Every structure is written in C-alpha cells, then in structure tokens.
Amino acid sequence: MSNKQNGNKKNFEIPRPVFPKRAIVTGGMPYGNKELHFGHVGGMLVFADTYARFLRDRIGKENVIFVSGTDCYGSPIAESWRQKCTKGEFNGSLVDFVLRNHEKQKKTLESYAISPNFFGASGLDPAKDVHAKYTLEFLQSLYDKGQLDRITTMQFFDEKAGVFLNGRQVIGKCPVEGCTSEKGYADECDLGHQYMPENLLNPVSTLTGETPTMKPVTNWYFKLRDYEKLLKEWVEELQKRKDVRPVVYKTISEFLKPPVIYVKREFEEKYLELRKNMPEHTYLEEKKKPSFTIEFTTLSDCDEACRILTQNQIRYRTGKTLVPFRLTGNIEWGVPAPELEGSEGLTVWVWPESLWAPISFTKTFLKNSGHDESEWKDYWCSKDSTVYQFIGQDNIYFYGIAEPAMWMAQQSTTEKTSKPIDGDLQMPIIVANHHILFLDKKASSSGAVKPPMADDLLNYYTPEQLRMHWLGLGLGQRSVSFMPKPYNPDAKPEDADPVVKDGLLLSNVYNRIIRTAFYTTQKELDGIMPTKQPEENVLADAKKAVLDYERHMSKFAFHQCTYVLDSYIRNSSKYMSKALKPDVLSKDELSQVLSNLFYMIRIAGILLHPMAPIGTEKLREYLQVDERIWSWDTIFEPLTYFTEENHKLKFLPPRTDFFTRHESQFSQAEED
C-alpha cells in the first residue's frame, strides 16, 4: 500500500506529519512468572495498542505489525516457580508454570481489547525455536564482528546450598548513587541500573538467607563502552526530534558520563591517605555535599579504585556509566548460547535476548501468516519502516543504550554509525512513559506497595473507561497517580471517581449524540441515512480536529488527543442541542442537520477508534458500513461515500448504549 499521508492534501493549509510506509510496534514484555497488573496494561500496553491501531487506520493494517509477548526465561521466573512449588501453590513443571501465566496474560489483553498481531512467548511454541535460532545467529554475528569479550568476574555462590546464584536469587541494595530502588539484585536493581556483582551492598541469598561468597565465572560480554561516542551522536539526533520524549535522551545521557565514585565525607581523610595508590583520577571536592566525587577516564581504573576502597572498608557508591553488557550466564532456564572458543553449557542472560525477541516474534508472525519470515527485514531494516518501542522509563537503559549499541554493532559496514544504511537494523523510536503510580506510591509486584491486578479492575470499570482514563493521564510528561475510588481508603462516598469521570464523555455525551441521531432518523426518515453534504463550518471544525489529533498522535501526546476529542464531541453536542429541532424544521432542513450530525459522529468515531475500539466497532455495525470507514485515505468523506442510495441504518433499539458504564456504577449513578 502506498503511504497515505499525501491523501486529501487539498484539505490542509499546513504540512501534515509524515508517517512511514511500514511500522513495527512493540510493547515491553511482561515476565512469565505473573499475571498482568495494572501497570503493565495502563502504564504501557494500552498506549502501544492505541498507536498500533492508529497506524493501521493511518497507513493500512497490512503495513503494521504489533508484537509483544511473555518474557519466559531468567532467574525471576525460575525463582518464582521454585517458591510456589515449595509453598504448595503450584504443581507442575517450569514450562507448565510459564504456559499458565502466558495464557492468563493473553486473556487479560483480550479483555482490554489490546490486539497485537502476535503475542508470543520466548520459551513456548510457536516462537521458541525461531527465537532460539535467531539468538544463536545474533550472538555468533557479534562474535564474528569482534564485538564480544570473554570476561571473568566474581559471581555470588551460596555455600550452604552449594550453587551459584543468578539474578533474583540474590537481594541487596543498589550501589548506584542516588538510586531509590527498594531491591538490588545480582547485577541490576529493579530500576534497571547495572553494576558489577561485587558492588552490590548487603547481599543475601534468597535460597538460604545466608550471605553469599564470591567465586570466579567466565562469560561473554558485549563491548558496550566502545559505543559511547556513537550513542552520544545518537542522543544529539534524538534531542532534535519532536517525537522523542525528554525522559528518553536525558536518561541515556546520564550513562554517557565518565565513571565516578561517590565517597562519604567521613572517609575523606582515609581516602587522601590512599590516593597515591589508586589509579589516576580527578578529585572533585564539592564541599557543600555530604560526599565527594572521584572521576576516572576508564572503567577499569574505576573498578580498581573500588577494589582498593572496599579493602580499606571505605563506604562508597558508583555513578551511572557504561559497563560491559553481559550476554551469557550459567542459569539452566535460558536460551542456549553459542559455543564460542570452547565455552559450553552457557545460556543467554534474559535481558539481551528479550531485546531481540520482538524480531523473533515478527519472524514467527510472518511465517504463521503465510509469508516468508525473511520479510522481517522489510520492517526492522528498511528506511521505509519505523520501529516504535513502548516501554516504561525504568527500562530505558536496555532499550535506549544496550539495544541501539548492539544494533550498531551488527551493521554491515566496517565503520559503525548512528545512522544505519538501508538494509541494516534501524534505530528505534523509544516511547517511554513515566511511572504510573498507585494511590500516590510507586507500585511493584516485588515492592512494598502491591498493584491491583489488571483483571480485578474490570470488576469495577469497563475496559474503555480504563483505556480512556489511562490515555488521558499524560504519562509522557510526568509520573501520575492512578486513583481508582474502590481502591482508595481515603475516598469519601461523595467524591467523584476520577476513572469514571473521564469515561463520561463517551458514556454520556457521545452516546447521546449517536442515539439522538439514530432515533431521529428512524422516526422522521424511516431509518434512511440523510445524504446531504456537510456544511462548510462543519467541515472546517472537522479538519481542525483531525489535524490537531494527527499532530499530537505523531508525537505520542495521547492526553492531548483526548483533549481534542473532548472539545470536538462537546461542541458537536452543543450543535445538536441548538440545531436539531424536528418539530420546527422542514424535512429538507432536518436532513441537513442530521447530515451534519452524522458527519460529526463519523469524525469523532474515527479519532476514537484507536482508543475505544469496542464502542466504535459497535457504531460501525449500526451504521452498516465496512472497515473502509476507518481509513485516513478518505477521512474527510461523508458517510455516503461508503454507502449506496437509500442506505438504511441498522435499527437501534431504545436505550441502546455504544459506550457503557460498568454494572457496578449504575446504582451509584442513579443516587448521584
């Protein structure tokens, strides 16, 4: 299909945003050890789904592939399975455990009308073998291109259990300065900060509760630090783009600074005594701060300084910086790694393989759809395509640093670049949302504040009430709290529920417009849709709404899109109240007013379609038109463009709703 942004040029006086010919949309992958909580859905997947739906309407659904899936491998899943089996909460294999959670996740997405083309699972059929094969190819290619280092580091070992400890089998405190994480694991905290295992503060084994020892292990690492210059160039490009949120390039930039160590002021005298024995560095006094900073040119010098400080019992924290990105480990539950230079029995660490899992999912989807899986390159490696990756801000390190650097490392050219040529993996557009809080606190299934499960929220709200509320929160700008009244112990009976409030635009105002137009047509025109052209002022209002919406959507400003809809729908309601007076209008005048009204209903419907697909598809059903109504090729055409002469609407029974309230809200609504 040809690109559609050129359609209807005559309707616009200013340039419209440019969209790609093809697109990949990815949603961050939830772990396979849990059901989906509200943060997975309301903090990220609803946004990915909305944008994928918009692109399907905008550039053609055959040109858009939306993939996500269950992150099956890694110690978090294996440890959760072990604990549940120990407690008698689960009886089955590890694969059975992951499969159960994967199926629950798929069902939840369906309940929220989230519609990926493929929601796979990295360790389950049909994607398992495709993912394992591509993982081997990806790592072998990095090795062949000289992008890997074999590094021996110290790994936690539980002497009592007699096993090495991976990932979530160790818990302590993150050593990165300023980190607010509640939990630090073996070599990363739950906010995504990376560090060497020996720097974790106060480590404890989750298997025995003992303090683990350290033993040497050898793994393969990606030369991430070699890409510091290219990443800086990439960040400079990101800063110029209007569709990249500041949180993305600001977070990436924090890791592109020289390696530093922050030392408590109380150890300053002792540090000064050791200074001459430490690698060359710069001492930054910063008298007004409770700690002082020492800055190094190389990471190896910084690591040596850490060793010296530790030996002399000096407390310190490291700053954010690029460290070699570990690719392999010795955990059994993982994708097998290639046997490089005689290394055997290694598996791939879960974070790296989850970054290219969407490529595996794309290949699997194409293969299962009757296409050649090699067509994945048309989406991931073409200048005509764009990859949009929807994530939470905690994962920017992986998607904004590790992934782009590994993509650059795979380039076919000898000289690596931040602007890949056609045919190489293209740099993604990272759409990172800020934290969605719960009752003003950061909620996490592994933290102190437990989030509500996504399925449980559907006991109080409809999927579209929740979708509209989350899309309107403005998570692209700042962290925002989710405050559902049924879960809020501080809410008073007379307080309005903020979730319900946002949905009233559809369940009250838009519903009323649609129903009035249908019922009036049924009564006055025998259900035959009027065929007059919309008046000029109606067309002008529609053009403005469409242009504003499209501009905001091109920058992922979903909350601004909801504002456009709110204004347009409420103005349409005002028009209806003022103009639709069947008792005083002639049949010709009534036909014109209804034609205007159905045009407004159509415009609002197409703009709502990505956000509230259930209600808008019901609207299409009663309008008795096909899916062409959603195409932006013909966005300004009236409904008669899609119908024959004397087109009859589907009969709308009394009190029929297109956008409903949850049944639990009716009694309260009647009281209000």
C-alpha positions in Angstrom: 0.0 0.0 0.0 1.2 3.5 -0.8 1.8 5.9 2.1 -1.4 7.7 3.0 -0.1 11.0 4.4 -0.5 12.5 1.0 -4.3 11.9 0.8 -6.6 14.9 1.0 -3.8 17.4 0.6 -6.3 20.0 -0.6 -7.9 19.9 2.9 -4.8 21.3 4.7 -3.1 24.6 4.6 -0.1 23.5 6.7 2.1 20.3 6.3 0.9 17.2 8.0 3.1 14.8 9.9 4.9 12.2 7.9 4.4 8.6 8.8 6.4 5.6 7.5 5.2 3.2 4.8 5.5 0.3 7.3 5.8 0.1 11.0 6.6 -2.3 13.9 5.1 -1.5 17.2 6.4 -3.4 20.3 5.1 -3.5 23.8 7.6 -4.2 26.7 7.4 -7.9 27.6 6.0 -8.9 31.0 7.8 -11.6 32.9 6.3 -15.1 32.7 6.1 -15.5 36.5 3.0 -13.4 37.0 -0.3 -12.2 35.7 -0.6 -8.7 34.4 -1.0 -5.9 36.9 -2.5 -2.5 36.1 1.0 -1.0 35.4 1.6 -3.5 32.6 -1.7 -2.6 30.9 -2.3 1.0 32.0 1.3 2.1 32.0 2.4 0.8 28.7 0.4 -1.8 26.7 -2.7 0.4 26.2 -0.5 3.0 24.7 1.2 0.6 22.3 -2.1 -0.8 21.3 -3.6 2.6 20.7 -0.7 3.7 18.5 -0.7 0.4 16.6 -4.5 0.8 15.9 -3.9 4.4 14.8 -1.2 3.3 12.4 -3.4 0.6 11.0 -6.0 3.2 10.2 -3.4 5.7 9.1 -1.1 3.7 6.8 -3.1 0.5 6.3 -3.3 -2.5 8.7 -1.3 -4.7 6.2 1.6 -2.4 6.8 1.7 -2.6 10.6 2.9 -5.4 12.8 2.3 -5.0 16.6 4.2 -7.6 18.6 4.7 -8.3 22.3 4.9 -11.4 24.4 5.8 -13.2 27.6 9.4 -13.0 28.7 9.8 -16.6 29.6 13.4 -17.1 30.7 15.6 -16.0 33.5 16.0 -16.3 37.3 12.9 -14.3 38.2 10.7 -16.9 36.6 12.7 -19.9 37.8 12.8 -18.5 41.4 9.0 -17.7 41.4 8.3 -21.3 40.2 10.6 -22.8 42.9 9.0 -20.7 45.7 5.4 -21.6 44.6 6.2 -25.2 44.3 7.8 -25.2 47.8 4.7 -23.5 49.3 2.4 -25.9 47.5 0.9 -23.2 45.4 1.8 -24.8 42.1 2.2 -28.4 41.0 3.8 -28.8 37.6 6.9 -28.2 35.5 8.6 -24.8 34.9 7.2 -24.9 31.4 3.7 -25.5 32.7 4.1 -22.6 35.1 5.2 -20.2 32.3 2.4 -21.5 30.0 -0.2 -20.9 32.6 0.9 -17.3 33.1 1.2 -16.7 29.4 -2.3 -17.8 28.7 -3.6 -15.6 31.6 -1.7 -12.6 30.1 -3.2 -13.3 26.7 -6.7 -13.4 28.1 -6.2 -10.2 30.0 -5.1 -8.4 26.8 -8.2 -9.7 25.1 -10.3 -8.3 27.9 -8.9 -4.9 27.4 -9.2 -5.0 23.6 -5.4 -5.0 23.2 -4.8 -6.5 19.9 -1.2 -7.4 19.0 -0.7 -9.2 15.7 1.3 -11.7 17.7 1.6 -12.1 21.4 4.3 -14.7 21.7 6.4 -16.4 24.4 10.1 -16.6 24.0 10.2 -20.1 25.6 7.0 -21.6 24.1 5.8 -22.7 20.7 5.4 -21.4 18.1 8.1 -18.7 18.8 10.5 -20.9 20.9 12.6 -22.4 18.1 12.6 -19.3 16.0 13.8 -17.3 18.9 16.5 -19.8 19.9 17.8 -19.9 16.3 17.8 -16.1 15.9 19.6 -15.8 19.3 22.4 -18.1 18.1 22.7 -16.1 14.8 22.7 -12.8 16.6 25.4 -13.7 19.1 27.5 -15.5 16.5 27.4 -12.4 14.3 28.5 -10.2 17.2 31.4 -12.6 17.9 32.4 -12.8 14.2 32.4 -9.0 14.0 34.7 -8.8 17.1 32.1 -7.2 19.3 32.4 -9.7 22.2 34.8 -10.0 25.1 35.3 -13.1 27.3 35.5 -11.7 30.9 36.0 -13.5 34.2 34.1 -11.9 37.1 33.1 -12.8 40.5 29.6 -14.4 40.9 27.6 -15.0 44.1 27.8 -18.5 45.4 25.6 -19.9 48.2 27.9 -22.2 50.2 25.0 -23.7 52.1 23.1 -24.6 49.0 26.2 -25.4 47.0 25.1 -23.4 43.9 25.9 -20.3 42.0 23.2 -17.6 42.4 21.7 -15.7 39.5 19.6 -12.6 39.2 16.8 -12.5 41.7 18.4 -15.3 43.8 20.4 -12.5 45.4 18.9 -9.4 47.0 20.6 -6.4 48.5 20.9 -2.6 48.0 21.8 -1.0 44.7 25.2 0.6 44.8 24.4 3.3 42.2 24.5 6.8 43.8 21.0 8.4 44.1 19.1 5.2 43.2 15.8 4.9 45.0 15.3 1.2 44.3 13.8 -0.9 47.0 15.7 -4.0 45.7 19.1 -4.6 44.2 19.7 -8.0 42.6 22.8 -9.8 41.5 23.9 -7.2 38.9 21.0 -4.9 38.4 18.4 -3.3 40.6 14.6 -3.2 40.0 15.0 0.3 38.4 17.4 -1.1 35.7 20.7 0.2 37.0 23.7 -2.0 36.0 26.7 -2.7 38.2 29.2 -5.4 38.8 28.0 -8.1 41.2 30.8 -7.4 43.8 29.5 -3.9 44.2 26.0 -4.9 45.4 25.5 -3.7 49.0 24.5 -6.2 51.8 23.8 -9.2 49.5 21.7 -12.1 50.9 20.8 -15.4 49.2 17.1 -15.9 48.7 17.6 -19.7 48.8 19.0 -19.9 52.3 19.1 -16.4 53.7 22.8 -16.6 54.1 25.4 -14.1 53.0 26.9 -15.5 49.7 30.5 -15.7 48.9 32.1 -14.8 45.5 33.6 -17.2 43.1 35.0 -16.6 39.6 33.0 -17.3 36.5 33.7 -16.6 32.8 31.0 -15.1 30.5 30.6 -13.3 27.2 30.1 -9.6 27.3 29.2 -7.1 24.6 31.7 -4.2 24.2 29.1 -1.6 25.2 31.7 1.0 26.2 33.1 1.0 22.6 29.8 2.7 21.5 29.9 5.7 23.8 30.8 8.1 21.1 28.1 6.8 18.7 25.5 6.8 21.4 26.3 10.4 22.1 25.8 11.2 18.4 22.5 9.3 18.5 21.4 11.3 21.6 22.1 14.5 19.8 19.8 13.4 17.0 17.1 12.4 19.4 17.2 15.8 21.0 16.2 17.4 17.7 13.2 15.2 17.2 9.7 16.3 18.3 8.6 12.7 18.7 11.2 11.7 21.3 10.3 12.5 24.9 13.0 14.3 27.0 13.0 11.4 29.6 14.5 9.2 26.9 17.5 11.2 25.9 18.1 12.6 29.4 18.2 9.2 30.9 20.5 7.9 28.2 22.8 10.9 28.7 23.2 10.1 32.3 25.1 6.9 31.4 27.4 8.6 28.9 29.4 10.4 31.5 32.9 9.4 32.8 32.9 6.7 35.5 32.8 8.2 39.0 32.8 7.1 42.6 30.9 8.9 45.4 32.6 8.6 48.8 31.1 9.6 52.1 32.7 12.8 53.6 33.5 10.9 56.8 36.1 8.8 54.8 37.8 11.8 53.1 40.9 11.7 55.3 41.3 8.0 54.8 40.9 8.4 51.1 43.5 11.1 51.0 46.0 8.7 52.5 45.2 6.1 49.8 45.0 8.4 46.9 48.6 7.9 45.7 47.9 4.1 45.5 44.8 4.5 43.3 44.6 4.7 39.5 44.9 8.2 38.1 41.7 10.2 38.7 40.3 13.6 39.3 39.2 14.6 42.8 36.1 16.9 42.9 35.8 18.5 46.3 32.2 19.7 46.3 32.3 21.0 49.9 28.6 21.5 50.4 27.7 17.9 49.6 27.7 15.0 52.1 30.0 13.1 49.8 32.9 13.9 47.4 33.4 12.6 43.9 36.4 11.0 42.2 36.3 10.7 38.4 38.1 8.3 36.2 39.0 8.1 32.5 38.4 4.4 32.1 36.1 1.9 33.7 38.9 -0.5 34.6 40.6 2.3 36.6 37.3 2.9 38.4 36.9 -0.8 39.1 40.4 -1.0 40.6 39.7 2.0 42.8 36.5 0.3 44.0 38.6 -2.7 45.0 41.0 -0.6 46.9 38.2 1.3 48.7 36.5 -1.9 49.6 39.7 -3.5 51.0 40.1 -0.4 53.3 36.4 -0.5 54.4 35.6 2.8 52.8 31.9 3.2 52.0 31.1 4.5 48.5 28.7 4.3 45.6 29.4 4.3 41.9 27.8 6.6 39.4 25.8 5.7 36.3 28.2 4.7 33.5 28.5 2.3 30.6 29.7 -1.1 31.7 30.3 -4.2 29.5 26.9 -5.7 28.8 26.7 -9.3 30.0 25.2 -11.7 27.4 25.6 -15.1 29.0 25.3 -16.8 32.3 25.1 -20.3 33.9 21.4 -20.4 34.7 19.8 -23.5 33.3 16.4 -21.9 32.4 17.6 -19.8 29.5 18.2 -19.8 25.7 21.3 -21.9 24.8 24.3 -19.7 23.9 26.6 -20.5 21.0 29.7 -22.4 22.0 32.4 -19.9 21.3 36.0 -20.7 21.9 35.1 -23.9 23.6 32.6 -22.4 26.1 30.0 -24.9 26.9 26.7 -25.0 28.8 26.2 -21.3 28.8 22.8 -19.7 28.4 21.8 -16.2 27.3 21.0 -13.7 30.0 17.3 -12.8 29.8 17.7 -9.1 29.2 19.7 -9.3 26.0 17.6 -11.9 24.3 14.4 -10.1 25.3 15.6 -7.1 23.3 15.7 -9.1 20.0 12.6 -11.2 20.9 10.3 -8.8 19.0 12.4 -9.6 15.9 11.8 -13.3 16.6 8.1 -12.6 17.1 7.9 -10.7 13.9 9.6 -13.6 12.0 7.2 -16.1 13.7 4.1 -14.0 12.8 5.1 -13.7 9.2 5.8 -17.4 8.9 2.5 -18.3 10.5 0.7 -15.8 8.2 1.9 -17.5 5.1 4.8 -15.0 4.4 8.5 -15.7 4.1 10.0 -14.9 7.5 12.8 -13.2 5.8 10.4 -10.3 5.2 11.1 -9.2 8.8 13.9 -7.1 7.3 11.3 -5.0 5.5 10.1 -3.9 8.9 13.3 -3.8 11.0 16.0 -2.9 8.4 14.3 -0.6 5.9 14.4 3.2 5.7 10.7 3.0 4.7 9.8 1.5 8.0 9.9 2.7 11.6 10.1 0.7 14.8 8.2 2.1 17.8 9.0 0.6 21.1 6.7 1.3 24.0 8.3 0.8 27.4 8.3 2.1 31.0 11.1 4.6 31.9 12.8 2.0 34.2 13.8 0.1 31.1 15.4 3.0 29.1 18.9 1.6 29.8 18.2 -1.6 28.0 16.2 -0.2 25.1 18.0 3.1 24.8 21.6 2.1 25.3 22.2 -1.7 25.1 19.8 -2.3 22.2 20.9 0.6 19.9 24.6 -0.2 20.5 24.1 -3.9 19.7 22.1 -2.8 16.6 25.0 -0.6 15.5 27.4 -3.5 16.2 25.5 -5.7 13.7 26.0 -3.2 10.8 27.3 -4.5 7.5 29.7 -1.5 7.1 33.2 -1.5 8.5 32.7 1.9 10.0 29.9 1.8 12.5 27.4 4.7 12.5 24.5 6.1 14.5 22.7 6.5 11.1 22.5 3.0 9.7 22.2 2.4 5.9 19.2 0.8 4.4 19.3 -3.0 5.0 20.9 -2.8 8.5 18.9 -2.7 11.7 17.4 0.8 12.0 17.4 2.8 15.2 14.1 2.6 17.0 11.8 5.3 18.3 11.6 4.7 22.0 8.3 5.8 23.6 8.9 5.7 27.3 6.2 6.5 29.8 6.9 7.9 33.2 5.8 5.9 36.2 2.1 5.2 36.7 1.8 5.4 40.5 -0.9 3.7 42.6 -2.5 5.9 45.2 0.5 8.3 45.0 3.1 5.5 45.6 5.2 3.5 43.1 3.6 0.1 43.0 5.5 -3.0 42.0 4.8 -6.7 42.5 8.2 -7.0 44.1 7.9 -3.9 46.2 6.2 -2.8 49.3 3.1 -1.4 47.5 1.3 -4.1 45.7 -0.5 -3.0 42.5 -4.0 -4.3 41.7 -4.2 -6.9 39.0 -5.5 -5.7 35.7 -8.3 -8.3 35.7 -9.5 -7.2 39.1 -10.1 -3.6 37.9 -12.7 -5.0 35.4 -14.9 -5.8 38.4 -15.4 -2.0 38.8 -14.8 -0.5 35.3 -15.3 -1.2 31.7 -12.2 -1.7 29.5 -12.9 1.5 27.7 -13.4 3.6 30.8 -9.9 2.4 31.9 -8.3 2.9 28.5 -9.6 6.5 28.2 -8.5 7.3 31.7 -5.0 6.0 31.3 -4.5 7.6 27.9 -5.6 10.9 29.4 -3.1 10.9 32.3 -0.2 12.5 30.5 2.3 9.8 31.4 4.5 11.0 28.6 5.2 14.2 30.6 5.4 13.1 34.2 4.7 10.4 36.7 1.0 10.3 37.5 -1.0 8.5 40.2 -3.8 6.1 39.4 -6.6 6.8 42.0 -9.5 4.4 41.5 -12.1 5.1 44.1 -12.9 1.5 45.0 -9.3 1.0 46.0 -8.8 4.4 47.7 -9.3 4.1 51.5 -9.2 8.0 51.7 -12.0 8.5 49.2 -15.3 9.8 50.7 -18.7 8.5 49.5 -19.5 11.8 47.9 -16.2 12.0 46.0 -16.3 11.6 42.2 -14.3 8.6 40.9 -11.6 10.0 38.5 -11.7 6.9 36.4 -15.4 7.1 35.8 -15.3 10.9 35.2 -13.0 10.5 32.2 -15.3 7.9 30.7 -18.4 10.1 30.9 -17.5 11.9 27.7 -18.3 8.7 25.8 -21.0 7.0 28.0 -22.9 10.3 28.4 -22.1 12.9 25.7 -21.1 10.9 22.7 -23.7 8.2 23.4 -26.4 10.8 23.5 -25.3 12.3 20.2 -25.3 8.9 18.4 -28.6 7.8 19.9 -30.4 11.0 19.1 -29.2 10.9 15.5 -30.3 7.3 15.1 -33.6 7.7 16.8 -34.5 10.9 14.9 -33.6 9.2 11.6 -35.7 6.2 12.5 -38.7 8.3 13.4 -38.5 11.0 10.8 -36.7 9.4 7.8 -37.7 5.8 8.2 -34.1 4.9 9.2 -32.7 6.0 5.8 -29.5 7.9 6.3 -29.6 11.5 5.0 -27.3 12.3 2.1 -26.7 16.0 2.1 -23.1 17.2 2.1 -21.9 18.7 5.5 -21.9 22.4 5.7 -18.7 24.4 5.4 -18.4 25.3 9.1 -18.9 21.6 10.0 -16.1 20.6 7.5 -13.9 23.3 8.9 -14.3 22.1 12.5 -13.6 18.5 11.5 -10.5 19.5 9.6 -9.1 21.3 12.6 -9.9 18.4 15.0 -8.3 15.9 12.6 -5.2 18.0 12.1 -4.7 18.7 15.8 -5.3 15.0 16.7 -2.9 13.7 14.0 -0.2 16.2 15.1 -0.5 15.1 18.7 -0.6 11.4 17.8 2.6 11.8 15.7 4.3 12.9 19.0 2.6 10.3 21.1 0.8 13.0 23.1 -2.1 10.8 23.8 -3.5 13.1 26.5 -3.6 15.9 24.0 -5.6 13.6 21.6 -8.2 13.1 24.4 -8.5 16.8 24.8 -9.1 17.3 21.1 -11.8 14.6 21.3 -13.4 16.2 24.4 -13.6 19.6 22.7 -14.9 18.2 19.4 -17.5 15.9 20.9 -18.8 18.6 23.3 -19.1 21.1 20.5 -21.0 18.5 18.5 -23.4 18.1 21.4 -23.9 21.9 21.6 -24.6 22.0 17.9 -27.2 19.1 18.3 -28.9 20.8 21.1 -29.2 24.1 19.2 -29.9 22.8 15.7 -31.8 19.6 15.9 -35.5 20.6 16.4 -37.6 18.2 14.4 -40.8 19.9 15.3 -39.9 23.2 13.7 -37.6 22.1 10.9 -38.7 21.3 7.4 -37.8 17.8 6.1 -35.1 19.3 4.0 -33.7 21.3 6.9 -33.9 18.3 9.2 -32.0 16.2 6.6 -29.2 18.8 6.5 -28.9 19.0 10.3 -28.8 15.2 10.5 -26.2 15.0 7.7 -24.1 17.4 9.7 -24.6 15.4 12.8 -23.7 12.1 11.2 -20.6 13.7 9.8 -19.6 14.8 13.3 -20.3 11.3 14.6 -18.1 9.8 11.9 -15.2 12.2 12.6 -15.3 11.6 16.3 -15.6 7.8 15.7 -12.5 7.6 13.5 -10.5 9.6 16.0 -11.8 7.4 18.9 -11.3 4.1 17.0 -7.7 3.6 18.3 -8.6 4.5 21.8 -12.1 2.9 22.3 -12.3 0.1 19.7 -15.2 -1.8 21.3 -17.7 1.0 21.2 -16.6 2.4 17.8 -16.8 -1.0 16.2 -20.4 -1.3 17.5 -21.0 2.1 15.9 -19.8 0.9 12.6 -22.1 -2.2 12.9 -25.1 0.0 13.3 -24.1 2.4 10.6 -24.0 -0.6 8.4 -20.6 0.3 6.7 -17.5 -1.7 6.2 -14.0 -1.1 7.6 -13.1 1.4 5.0 -14.7 4.0 7.3 -11.6 3.9 9.5 -9.1 4.6 6.6 -7.4 8.0 6.7 -7.3 7.9 2.9 -10.9 9.1 3.0 -11.1 10.6 6.4 -13.0 13.8 5.2 -15.6 12.0 3.1 -19.1 11.8 4.5 -20.7 8.5 5.3 -22.5 8.4 2.0 -19.1 7.8 0.4 -19.3 4.2 1.8 -23.0 3.5 1.1 -25.4 3.0 -1.7 -28.5 5.2 -2.4 -31.2 4.9 0.3 -28.8 3.4 2.8 -30.7 2.1 5.8 -29.2 2.1 9.2 -29.4 -0.9 11.5 -32.4 -0.5 13.8 -31.3 0.9 17.1 -33.5 -0.4 20.0 -34.4 2.0 22.8 -31.8 2.8 25.4 -29.0 1.2 23.5 -25.5 2.2 24.5 -22.4 2.2 22.4 -20.1 3.2 25.3 -21.3 1.8 28.6 -20.7 2.2 32.3 -19.8 -0.8 34.4 -22.8 -2.5 36.0 -21.5 -1.7 39.5 -21.8 2.0 38.7 -25.5 2.1 37.8 -26.9 2.2 41.4 -24.4 4.8 42.5 -25.1 6.8 39.3 -28.8 6.8 40.0 -28.2 8.0 43.5 -26.0 10.8 42.2 
